[in-house]
Amino acid sequence: MNLTPLFEKQQQLDQYIVKKKGLEGQDLLPNKILALRVELGELANEWRGFKHWSNNQEPRYERKCHACKGRGKFAQVDACGYCGGTGVEAKPLLEEYIDCLHFILSIGNDLNITDEWVTDIDLSEPDYTDVTSQLNHIFGLIDTDMDAHDWFGIAEQFISLGSLFGFSWEQIEQAYSEKWDENFRRQNVGY
């Protein structure tokens, strides 16, 4: 696992947004910390396992294509044009995980996290083995007065959370790159 290329891509995106939106010289760290909290809540909502009051506590790993109803094709056509024949319209849990990762990397860039910090991230085990406890732990680590040490703990525990969800590092990197492309596209169309 190597976070350095993701840091570099995130820095490109952050610099592009700052320039495009005229935000030079502004302290955006408080906004990013709040955004991380919001996205972490959205991630928990897609995971659903904490919703003891609901009959539907299954994580939303995939959402079937609305056009072909998850079949990947229509009766008269080989492949659905909307989902590319996969039958999957979205991967909500992974997408929310990646949204969080974008803000974690962006915060790391604001805190001037260096390669030596990144290579020291230990992914051996999350602090908790159940997702609810791990999510609560990460929420508790997020502080408005975050420094590099705080960031390191959040990043480590968040990446470990990905393993609790069953995500491989390859899935995470691919999904990050796809969302990075989408974020640039959004900026270019006036998001």
C-alpha angles and dihedrals in degrees: 000000000000120000095181096090090048091050090052093049092047091051090053091051094045092050091048092051093046091051096042093048095041094241098140113147095013122126102238096170095098090052091049093049091052090045090053090053091049093048092047088055090050089050091052089049091055091046090054095183094120093058097100089164093061131080087214108069097143117123114250099237093155138013116207119240111269093212101053096022090239096304094111092224145045127235094257099031130064098222136013110252093210098057098022091243095300096109088224120111098180146351100223099181094049092043092054090045089055092048088057091047090054090057094043090054092044091051089048090054091050089051091049094241108188132214091259090061092047095051091050094063108125114213097177098114138346115243088247131034097211122071097228093056092043092051091048089048092052092047088053092052094055108096130174089228092054118166132184093275092052090047091053092056092047093048092048094049094042094052088048088053087061089061090051087056089050096246117151120219088245090057090048094049093047094047090046091053092048092050091045089056090047092050091053090048091051091052090051094053095048103266 
